[in-house]
Amino acid sequence: MSIDDFEEFDDMDMDMDSETGGMDFDMEDTAPPEESGNRTFIIVAGILGAITVLALVCIAAYAFVILPNQRAQQQERDAQANAQNTQVALAITQTYAAKAIKPSSTVTPVSPTSVPTSSPTPVVAVPTNTSDALGDPRTATVSALLTQAAIVTRTVIPTSTALPATGFVEDVGVPGMLGMAALLIAVIFLARRLRTAS
C-alpha cells in the first residue's frame, strides 16, 4: 500500500457504531437522479391515449347515430323525388297524348262545278272483310298512345355526373379523416418537442 491510500483512508469520516461495535463509514447515499424525461413521456403518452380514445368515441358516435339518420333522410328524399318524377312523367305523357289527338275536321262542301267523270278503265270489285282489316279501334288508340309515350321517355336519358363513392374517405367520412389528421399533427409536434427536450 502506498501513502496515498492511507491518506484517503484518513480522510473518511469513521464513527464507531455503538450498537454493533463495528465501524460505520458515513458515505453519502447517492441515489440516481430522477429522470424528468420519463415523467414527460408518461404525460405525453397519456395525452395521446386520451386523444385516441376520444377520437374512437367520436367515430363510433358518428357511425352508430349520425350516419344512420343521414341515410334514412337520404332514402326519404329519394322516395319523394321518385314520386315527384313519376307524377311529372305521367303529366307529360298525358299532355302529349292530349295534344296528339286531333279534333275531327269539319266537312267542306263540294262545289257544284266539279263533276266526277267516268273513267274508261274497268274496275273489278273484290269483296274484303273490313272489320278484320281495321281491328279494334280501342287497340289502335292504346297502341298509338304507347308509341308516343315511348318516344317521350326515350328522349330523356339520365346521365351520371357524380364521382364514384368508393375509397377510404367514403368509408371513414370527413370527420374521421380530420380527427386522424389532427392526431397525426399532434404526434409530430410532441415528438419534436420530446426530441429537443432530451
ABEGO torsion letter per residue (X at the ends): XBAAAAAAAAABBBBBBAAAGBBBBBBBBBBBBBBAAAAAAAAAAAAAAAAAAAAAAAAAAAAAAAAAAAAAAAAAAAAAAAAAAAAAAAAAAAAAAAAABBBBBBBBBBBAABBBBBBABBBBBBBBBAAAAAEBAAAAAAAAAAAAAAAAAAABBBBBABBBBBEAAAAAEAAAAAAAAAAAAAAAAAAAAAAAAX
